[in-house]
Amino acid sequence: MTETSPIDLSTLVRLLQLQVRTGADRLDRPVRGGYVGDLLSDVMGNSHEGDLWITRQVHPNIVAVASLKDLAAIVLVNGSEPAPETLTKAEAEGIPVLLAEESAFAVAGKVYALITGAVQIAT
């Protein structure tokens, strides 16, 4: 198992050039790991507290899952914009929703590298 060191959301936002849609006041949250998936039941069963959830899903149910699992944030990939009701629910639940232009594969690789210290990401 690879040893990880938490990194805060604000550092990830800066290094990965993510857009913040909700939760700008919660970017001090530590990210301890990550989970990539679009199937809600899979994320519920396999993600861990403090994970960064990387997904293509944009509907409000993603907020319920992130809240239930106490995930650090949700990153929507491929330039996906969340549904308006998703943003409303995320604000109410205090869940940061972040946007990436890149694919889930690219985002996950960079997050993994940053958390494990495997490589440095150019800024």
N, C-alpha and C positions, 0 to 999 in steps of 0.2 A: 504494500500500500504506500502511496506517495504521501509524504508529510506536507501539510499545508500550513500557511500562515494567513490569518485573516487580512483582508484589505478592505478599506472602507469604500462605500459607494461613490463618494465624491472623487476618489482617485480613479476608479473605473470609468466614471463619466468623463473625466478629463482625458485619460489615456486612450480610451476607445472612441472618443468624440460622440458620445451618446447624447440624445436630446431628452430632456426631462419633461415629462407630461404631467406627472403628479408627484408629490412627495419631496419637493425641493428642500423642505425643512427636515427631512429624514435621511439626508445623504451621509450622515455620520455613522450609519448602521454598518457593522462589519459583515463582510461576505466571507463565509467559511468554506464554501464549495459551490457547486453548480449542478443544475439538472437541465437537460434538454429534452423536451417532449411536448407533444400536442394533445395527447390523450389524457384527459383530466384524471381518470382513475389511475393511470400509470404514475402521474406526478404525485397524487395523493398517497399512493402506496410505496413510492420509492425515493421521493425527495426528503431532505432533512432540514431541520430548523437552521436558518442562516444561509441557506442556499440561494443563489441567484437563478431564477427560472428563466430559461431562454425558450421562446415559443413563437409561433406564427398566429396563435389564437388571439382574437381581439374582443371577444364577447365578455359580458360582465361576470360569467361564471369563473373566469380565471382569477378574479379578485377574491372570490370565496375560497378557492383552493389555496391561494397564497396566504390568506389570513389564517385559515385552518392549520396550515403547516408552519406558520410563522416564518415565511420566506423573507429574505432580505429585500428583494425587489423582483419585478417582472421586466424582462427585456423582450420587446417585440422586434422581430428581425425583418429583413427584406424591405425596409421602409414602410412597414405596415402601420397604419393609423388605428388606434383603438376606437371602438364605438363610443359615442358620447356618453351613453349610460355606464360604460366601463369606467370612464374617467370620474364620473360622479360617484360611483361606488368606491373606487380606489381612494378618492379624497376622503370619503366618509370613514373608510377602514384604515386610513393611514398607510396605504401600500404604495411605494414608489413604482411608477410605470415609466420605463425608459425606452427609447427607440433607437434602433441601429439600422443603418442603411445596408450593412453587410448581411451575409447569410448566417444561419445558426451555426454552421460548421466553423466559419471564420471567427465569430464572436466567442464560441465555446473554446476554441483553440487558444485565443488570446487570454481569456479569463483563466484557463487552466495554467498557462504559462506564467501569468502574473501571480497567481495564488501559490503555485508550487515553486516559483523561482526558477523554473526550467530555462527560461530565456528572458531577455529584456525586450520590451516593446518600445520601438522608436517613438519619440514624442514629437 
